[in-house]
Amino acid sequence: MSLAPSRARSRSRAPSNARGSAPIVVSMAPKPPIEVVLPPAPRPRSRGPLVVEAPGLSGGRGMFKRLIVACDGTWLNSDNGMMNGKLSVPSNVTRISRAIKAVSQDGIPQIVNYHFGVGAQGGKLNRIISGTTGEGLGDNVREAYSFLANNYHVGDEIFLLGFSRGAFTARSIAGLIGQIGLLTKKGLNSLPEVFEDVKNRRNPGYVPKNPNVPFPNKPSANSSKYADELERRGLTRLDIHIKAIGVWDTVGSLGTPRVGWLTKVGLQSNESKEMAFYDTKLSNCIENAFQALSLDERRSAFSPAVWEKPEGNRTTLRQVWFPGVHSNVGGGYDDQQLANITLAWMMSQMAPFLDMRDEYLFEQDDENARYYENMDEGVRPWSFGEIYNSATGLFALGGSSSRTPGQYYASDPQTGRPTTRPLRLTNEYIHASARTRIRLSGPGVSDKGLYECRALTDTYKLVVDYGADTSR
């Protein structure tokens, strides 16, 4: 018996055709196509050199980063936050470091490498010796330089910040980069010898202890052939640019306040020789340079190191004088109002290049307002913050003298003593806060009397075009 007709009847209710069986049409939903996900084909192994796209270049997939080296002043250490057994007031180097975002708004890593100042560690005697002689400053330069050399990649941006001798450190790092570039990881194996060669580049009698390191038959490091050979051997990277350097009140052409009696007894002479090789001039590798300078620092030992633009130099340079003594400008006193002004100025200079927290300055102003409340006094007018008497301690024994904006002389690179050649193209300016404090009869040093800025009144006359009192 055939079962076909029975199955056909069960599938269709259509009437049968007497002349024969017609084809049965069954409507069925179309089946979706089968999708098969295959693993990606392996990339063929290249037999040529590996080409890595440099991060940060236009159209590149990689991301460059910003390396920020921050060098604090003498005896300042924000890593432990203590000084003489109590909480220390942070310097502007510390504060601007904390204002910088870890990652910029457009996703660029901003890596801050903080270095505490000389004399910030050890026992009391060691701190005094290091602070007065600058011992350890060379180690700070090498340590910060090594950080940059270890972490730099093509396309990264470099920033240097510093206060006081930390400013000297930052400027020395810039000089080293301009002289020998940034050593590669391979080149860092020869770092001690390279530093010795650079340190003695002006010494005609220098005989290297390791004549074949970093390479045999090496010329003087004062010759461009030295850096060129380092690059040829893959030991350094030349033509490294520093995006910006910002410093507060660089002290001394050799990084150490010069105190006559300390030099006479030999406590500073050796350190002067050690520091003499650092080049703190304005190198062509620096794109932007900013310095905040103190108008009212009178300690002769703290003579400022003013930048000068060499002929043909393309650096954007701004050096601005502010009311206050050394640590009023660089930060560290209880009343931070004047330091807040220099901090705001420096942040405004760096704003085109670094992404910082917008609210940070307001937080600092609020904190200083709380200080005034705790002192049972009202918030002071802008630019009226206390100017402290800095002429205390060992450095006060070096004598006193007024600073002379716009009238500094070039220094001998070996001795640090001023020459007879005046500095030119220094791009110096007086900040509006100085004019305000003078014009509105602000308080003098230690809030005694009226503000008399000898750095300006001894040489310049305040020109005003308004108000009744034109004698000031």
HELIX and SHEET records of a PDB file:
HELIX    1   1 ALA A    4  ARG A   11  1                                   8    
HELIX    2   2 ASN A   92  ALA A   99  1                                   8    
HELIX    3   3 LYS A  124  THR A  133  1                                  10    
HELIX    4   4 LEU A  137  ASN A  151  1                                  15    
HELIX    5   5 ARG A  165  ILE A  180  1                                  16    
HELIX    6   6 GLY A  187  SER A  190  5                                   4    
HELIX    7   7 LEU A  191  LYS A  199  1                                   9    
HELIX    8   8 SER A  224  ARG A  232  1                                   9    
HELIX    9   9 GLY A  260  LYS A  264  1                                   5    
HELIX   10  10 SER A  269  MET A  275  1                                   7    
HELIX   11  11 SER A  300  PHE A  302  5                                   3    
HELIX   12  12 HIS A  326  GLY A  330  1                                   5    
HELIX   13  13 GLN A  337  MET A  350  1                                  14    
HELIX   14  14 TYR A  360  ASN A  374  1                                  15    
HELIX   15  15 LEU A  394  GLY A  398  5                                   5    
HELIX   16  16 ALA A  432  ARG A  439  1                                   8    
HELIX   17  17 ARG A  454  THR A  457  1                                   4    
SHEET    1   A 7 GLN A 110  HIS A 115  0                                        
SHEET    2   A 7 ARG A  66  CYS A  71  1                                        
SHEET    3   A 7 GLU A 157  PHE A 163  1                                        
SHEET    4   A 7 ALA A 244  TRP A 248  1                                        
SHEET    5   A 7 ASN A 288  SER A 294  1                                        
SHEET    6   A 7 THR A 316  PHE A 322  1                                        
SHEET    7   A 7 GLU A 428  ILE A 430  1                                        
SHEET    1   B 2 MET A  82  MET A  83  0                                        
SHEET    2   B 2 LYS A  86  LEU A  87 -1                                        
SHEET    1   C 2 LEU A 182  LEU A 183  0                                        
SHEET    2   C 2 THR A 236  ARG A 237 -1                                        
SHEET    1   D 2 TYR A 409  SER A 411  0                                        
SHEET    2   D 2 PRO A 418  PRO A 422 -1                                        
END                                                                             
